[in-house]
Amino acid sequence: VLGTTGSFDYPTTSTAYDRFFSGGNFVSPLFSGVFYFFGSDITVTKFNATGSSLLGSTYVGGTGNDGLNTDNALMYNYGDGFRGEIVIDTNGNAIIASTTNSTNFPVTPNAPQASYGGGYSDACLFKLSPNLQSLTWSSYFGGINSDAGYGVQFDSKGDVFLTGGTRSNNLPISNAAYDTTFNGLEDGYIAKFNFASNSILASTYLGTTSYDQSYFVQLNNNDEVYVTGQTMGSYPISSGVYS
C-alpha cells in the first residue's frame, strides 16, 4: 500500500528503512479537506495475504513535504494532489512514483538526478526491498519549475517507465525524443530508466501549447508504451481512429 501521512506514530515495523517522521510544512491539498499540520511523508506498507499482520512498513521522505502534488496548476482535478503509484517487480521489490518538495529527499549513489531540480516540487522514483528494510534505488526527476510523478510500470527487461506532469522547460529529455521541447503551460512527460546502470534511457515531453498531463503508463506484450492523460489542446490524432 502506497500512502501519505502527517502522523508521527504511523505504524512501522522494527526493521523498516525509516521509522521516523521527517515532516515538513503545513499543507492542505486544494478542496481535499485533508490537513497535514506538521507536513507529510510517503508511507509504504506491506500486509500478509489475509491482512492480519504487517510484514513491513516504512516512512520515506525528507524534511519538506513528500507524497503530495500541491502545485495548483498541476493539481487540476479533484484528487490530483494525492496521485502516485506502486508496482511490484518479479523479485518482490516495490517501485514507487510520487512527488516531493524535499531538497534532501533520500537518493541513492550515482542516481540519474541526485539533486532537487528546483521550483515547487519534483517527481521522485524509488525502489524498496521486498521487506521494506532498504532503499535500493532512488532519484529525483524534475526541472526548474514544478514537476509531479503519477504513474510507473516496468517492461519485460525490467526497465522502468515514469510518467507525470511538468511546468519545467528543462527536463532531462533525450536528444532523439518524440518531443524535445516544452510546449507551454503544463505538459505530460514519460521517462525510461535503467536501475542497474543508473541511467535515463529515453525521455520525452507529451503536450500542446495548452494544458496537458499524463497520468498512467502501461506496456503491452511487445513492450510498446501506452499513456493515458488529459489535454485542452489540439493533440495529435492518429489517422483512422475515432475522434
C-alpha positions in Angstrom: 0.0 0.0 0.0 1.3 3.4 -1.0 0.2 6.4 1.1 0.9 9.8 2.6 0.8 10.6 6.3 1.2 13.6 8.6 1.4 11.3 11.6 4.4 10.9 14.0 3.1 7.5 15.0 2.3 5.8 11.7 2.8 2.1 12.3 6.2 1.0 11.1 8.0 -2.4 11.5 11.1 -2.9 13.6 13.4 -3.3 10.7 11.9 -0.7 8.4 14.0 1.5 6.2 12.9 4.6 8.0 10.9 4.5 11.3 10.8 8.3 11.9 8.5 11.0 10.5 10.5 13.7 8.8 7.7 16.2 8.5 7.6 19.4 6.5 5.3 22.4 6.4 1.5 22.8 7.0 -0.3 21.8 3.8 -3.9 21.0 2.7 -4.3 19.9 -0.9 -7.0 22.1 -2.6 -10.6 21.0 -2.0 -9.5 17.8 -0.2 -10.5 18.7 3.3 -7.3 16.9 4.5 -4.9 18.9 6.7 -1.2 17.9 7.2 -0.4 20.2 10.2 3.2 19.1 10.5 3.9 18.3 6.9 3.8 14.9 5.1 5.9 11.8 4.4 5.3 9.0 1.9 4.4 5.7 3.5 4.8 2.1 2.1 3.1 -0.7 3.9 3.1 -4.5 3.2 0.4 -6.8 4.7 0.3 -10.6 4.8 -2.3 -12.2 2.5 -5.1 -12.1 5.0 -4.4 -8.6 6.1 -3.9 -9.7 9.7 -0.3 -8.6 10.2 2.3 -6.1 8.9 5.2 -7.7 7.0 6.9 -4.3 6.5 6.0 -0.6 6.9 8.2 2.4 6.5 8.2 6.2 6.0 10.1 7.7 3.0 10.8 11.4 2.8 13.0 14.4 3.5 12.3 17.5 5.6 9.9 19.0 3.1 6.5 17.7 2.1 6.5 14.3 0.4 3.8 12.3 -1.4 1.7 15.3 -2.3 1.3 17.3 -5.5 0.2 20.7 -4.4 1.1 23.0 -7.3 -2.3 24.5 -8.2 -1.6 24.3 -12.0 -0.7 20.5 -11.9 -3.4 19.7 -9.3 -6.1 20.2 -12.0 -8.6 17.6 -11.0 -10.1 16.6 -7.6 -7.7 14.1 -6.1 -4.7 15.1 -8.3 -2.9 16.1 -5.1 -2.6 12.5 -4.0 -1.6 10.9 -7.2 1.2 8.3 -7.2 1.6 4.6 -8.0 3.3 1.5 -6.6 4.1 -1.6 -8.6 5.9 -4.8 -7.6 8.6 -6.3 -9.8 9.3 -10.0 -10.4 11.6 -10.1 -7.4 9.1 -8.6 -5.0 10.7 -5.2 -4.9 8.4 -2.2 -4.6 8.8 0.6 -7.2 7.1 3.9 -6.4 6.3 7.0 -8.3 5.5 10.1 -6.3 6.2 13.8 -5.8 8.4 15.6 -3.3 9.1 19.1 -2.1 12.1 18.0 -0.1 15.5 19.2 -1.2 17.0 16.4 0.8 14.8 13.5 -0.4 16.8 10.3 0.0 18.6 9.4 -3.2 21.0 6.5 -3.9 24.6 6.9 -5.1 25.0 7.8 -8.8 21.3 8.4 -9.2 20.5 9.9 -12.6 19.3 13.1 -10.9 20.8 13.3 -7.4 19.8 16.9 -6.7 16.4 18.7 -6.5 15.7 20.3 -9.8 14.0 23.5 -8.4 10.6 25.0 -8.4 7.8 24.0 -6.1 8.2 20.2 -6.5 10.0 17.4 -8.3 8.9 13.9 -9.3 10.6 11.1 -7.4 11.1 7.5 -8.4 12.4 4.9 -5.9 12.7 1.2 -5.2 12.4 -0.6 -1.8 13.4 -4.1 -1.0 10.6 -6.7 -0.6 10.6 -6.5 3.2 10.8 -2.6 3.1 14.1 -2.7 5.0 16.2 -0.9 2.5 16.0 1.8 -0.2 17.9 0.2 -3.1 17.4 2.9 -5.7 16.1 6.4 -5.7 16.2 9.5 -7.9 14.6 12.9 -8.5 13.2 13.7 -11.9 12.5 17.4 -12.4 13.5 20.8 -13.7 13.4 24.5 -12.7 9.6 24.6 -12.2 7.1 22.3 -10.7 7.0 18.6 -11.6 5.0 15.6 -10.3 5.2 11.9 -10.7 2.0 9.9 -11.2 2.4 6.6 -12.8 5.1 3.8 -13.1 5.4 0.5 -14.9 8.2 -1.8 -16.0 8.8 -3.7 -19.2 9.9 -7.3 -19.9 13.6 -6.3 -19.4 13.0 -4.6 -16.1 13.4 -1.1 -17.3 11.1 1.3 -15.5 8.8 3.9 -17.1 7.7 7.1 -15.1 5.0 9.5 -16.2 3.6 12.6 -14.8 3.1 16.4 -15.3 5.5 19.2 -15.5 5.8 23.0 -15.8 9.6 22.8 -16.4 11.2 23.6 -19.7 14.5 21.9 -18.9 13.6 18.3 -18.0 16.4 15.8 -18.9 14.9 14.9 -22.4 16.6 12.6 -24.9 18.1 14.2 -28.0 16.1 11.9 -30.2 12.8 12.1 -28.3 9.4 12.3 -29.8 9.1 15.8 -28.4 12.3 17.5 -27.1 10.7 20.9 -26.3 8.4 22.1 -23.6 5.2 23.2 -25.3 3.8 25.7 -22.7 1.6 25.9 -19.6 1.8 22.2 -18.5 3.0 19.2 -20.3 3.0 15.5 -19.7 6.2 13.5 -19.9 7.4 10.0 -19.9 10.9 8.8 -19.0 12.5 5.3 -19.2 15.1 4.3 -16.5 17.6 1.5 -16.1 18.3 1.0 -12.5 21.3 -1.2 -13.0 23.2 1.5 -15.0 21.7 4.4 -13.0 20.6 6.0 -16.3 17.7 7.6 -18.1 17.5 5.6 -21.4 14.9 7.8 -23.0 12.5 10.6 -22.2 10.1 12.9 -23.9 7.6 15.7 -23.4 3.9 15.0 -24.3 1.8 18.0 -24.9 0.4 21.0 -26.8 0.6 24.8 -26.2 -2.4 24.4 -23.8 -2.8 22.3 -20.6 -1.7 18.7 -20.8 -0.8 16.0 -18.3 0.0 12.2 -18.4 -1.4 10.1 -15.6 -0.9 6.4 -16.3 1.6 4.4 -18.3 1.3 0.7 -19.4 3.1 -1.6 -21.8 1.7 -4.4 -24.0 3.3 -7.8 -24.6 5.7 -6.2 -27.2 6.8 -3.6 -24.7 5.1 -0.9 -26.7 4.3 2.1 -24.4 0.8 3.5 -23.8 -0.1 6.5 -21.7 -3.4 8.0 -20.6 -3.8 11.6 -19.8 -5.6 14.8 -20.3 -5.4 17.7 -22.7 -7.1 21.0 -23.5 -5.1 21.5 -26.7 -5.1 20.3 -30.3 -3.4 17.0 -29.5 -2.1 15.0 -32.5 -4.5 12.3 -33.5 -3.6 9.1 -35.4 -5.3 8.7 -38.8 -8.2 6.3 -39.0 -9.2 6.4 -35.3 -12.4 7.6 -33.7 -12.0 11.2 -32.5 
